Amino acid sequence: MKIFIVCLFFATSLFAKNTGFSDEVLSLFLHKDDSKVAGRLLPTNAFSILESDGARVKVKVDGFVNPKAPYVLYLNDSQRIIVAAFSKNTQLKFTRRVAGKNGKWDKVSIEVWTDKKEFAKNNKEMLARAKTLYAENCGICHTAHKTQEFTANQWPSTFRSMVDRTGIDKKDRWLVIEYLQKNAKDFKETK
């Protein structure tokens, strides 16, 4: 029994080491040596680190795609919480695709490359920082809206309509949007 528990702990720790998060938008490349950016991975979204080669790492990104717009990966199968987005003309090769049923979006995985850096092991600190940015900047002109005042699909346009009047840096805007969407009144966890 002890051996089983030790093996389970070891396997869990290995898996945890291979999961990464970023608090900034990451450029994605289809191949290790590409100089042309094919897409972007948005902050606070999990990815698996598959291998490291020089200045780049190969990552696996999971999400859902609307078959009518297969170049955007979403966090779940019904809300527009973006995980990653690629140029419309990019030929994406999903490593896994499970067709959605009853109008639900397809569940997919894609393996791409990004620049190597120190990735976080979870998104708790970055979501806390986003919460602070929102609280300290979005209540200047009026009382800050509660995160659950809007739906996940409403938050991006609501935030963008007012963000230029705040002190939130451009590099942190997607971080705050992801925080707001993941705390919206209708937020749906991934399956």
N, C-alpha and C positions, 0 to 999 in steps of 0.2 A: 504494500500500500504506500509506504514512504517513497519508494522508487517511482511509483506512478505520479504521486504529488510533485516530486522534484522534476520529473519529465514534463508534466503539465505546466509547472511554473516556468521552466526553461523555454518551452515552446511558446508560451504566452509572452515572455520577455523578448524573444526573438521577433515575434510578430509586432510587438509594440515598437521595437527599434526601427522597423521598416515603414512605419506610418509617419508621415510628415504633414505639417501645416505651415502656411506662410501668412504673415500679416500684411503682405503687399502683393500686388498683381505680379504674377510670374509669366515671362514670355515662354511659349511652348514651340518646340521645333519637331518636325516629323522625323528627322534623322540627326544623329550625333554631331555631324559636321556642318549642318545647315547654318547659313548666316541669315536667311530669311525667316522671320517670325511667322509661324503658321497660325498661332492662336494665343490666347491668354487664359491663365488659371486665376480665378478670383480668390481673394483672401478668405481665410477661416475654413476652407474646404479641405477635407482629408485626401491624401493621395498615398500610394504605396511606392516606396523607393525600391526599384528592382535591381539596379546596378549603377556603378559609378565608373566613369571613363574620362580621365583628364579633368577638364573644367566643367563637364556636364554630368548629369545623372538622368537615368531612364526612370520614368515614373509611370504608374498605372493610375488612371483617373476613371472613376465609376460615376455613372449618372444616368439620366433618362433623356431620350431625344423624342421630340415630336417628329414623326415620320415626314411631315411637310417641311420641316426646318432641321435636318439632321446635323447641322454644323454647330448647334448650341446644345451643351449638356446641362441639364437642370438637376437640382437636388432631389426632386421627387417627380412623380408622374402626373402632376396636375397644376403645379404652381410655377411661376416664372422666376424662381430663385436660381440664378445662373451659377454653375460650377465652373464651366470653361466655355469659351466661344472661339470659333475658328473662322477664317475668311470663307465666304460663301463658295468660292471656287476651289477650295482645298478638298482633295480626294482623301477622305478619312477611311482608314482601315480599322474597324472595330475588332478587337480580339474576342469579344463576346457580344452577342446581341440576342435578347430574349424578347420576342414580340409581345406587346401589350395586348390585353384583352378588353373588350367592351369599351373601346375608345381611349384606353389608357396608353401612355407613351411607352416606347420600347426601352428596356433596361440594357445599358451598354457599358463596355469597358474599352478604353483605348490606351495604348502605350506610346508615350511621347518623351521628348527630352527637354530638360530645362537646365539653366545654369546652376552649378553646385553652390550651395551656401549652407549656413546653419539653419536648419528647419526646426520648428518647435515640435514637441511630441504630442501636444494637444492644442486646442484653440481657446482654452479658458482665459488665459492672460490677454490674448489679443481681443477677445470679445469684451473683457472688462475694460480694456483701453478704449475700445470703440464706444462703450457705454459712457465712459467719462468724457470723451470728445463730444458726444451727443449732448450730454447733460450740461457741460460747460459752455457750449457754443450755440445750442439751438433754443435757448430760452432767453436770448438777449432782447429780441423785439417783442416777444409774447411768451406766455407760458409754454414750455416745451410740451409737445404732444406726447401722450403716453404711447409706448411702443405698441400697445394692443389697440390703439385707436383706429389703425388702418390695417388692411389686409396685406399679405405678402406681395401681392401684385400691385397694390396702390403705393407702397412705400417708395420705390425708386423715383417715380415722377414727383411725388410730394416732396421728398428730400431735395431733389435736384432743383425744384422751383425756388428753394430758399437758401441753398448752401452757399451761394456767392455772397451772401450777406453775413457769413460767419467767418471765423478764423481757421476753419478746418482746411488743412493742406490738401491739394489735389491728390497727392499720393495716398491719402487716408480716406478718400471719399468712398471708394468701393468697400473698404473695411467697415465703415459706418452703415452703408446700405445693407451689407450682409448681416450685420448685427440687428438692424431694424427688421429685416425680413424674417430672420430666425427667431424673432420675438413678437411677430405680428399676431393679431388676434386669431387668425386662421392657420397659423403655421402647422404644417404636417410633417412629422418625422419621416425619414426615409425608411423604406422596407427592405 
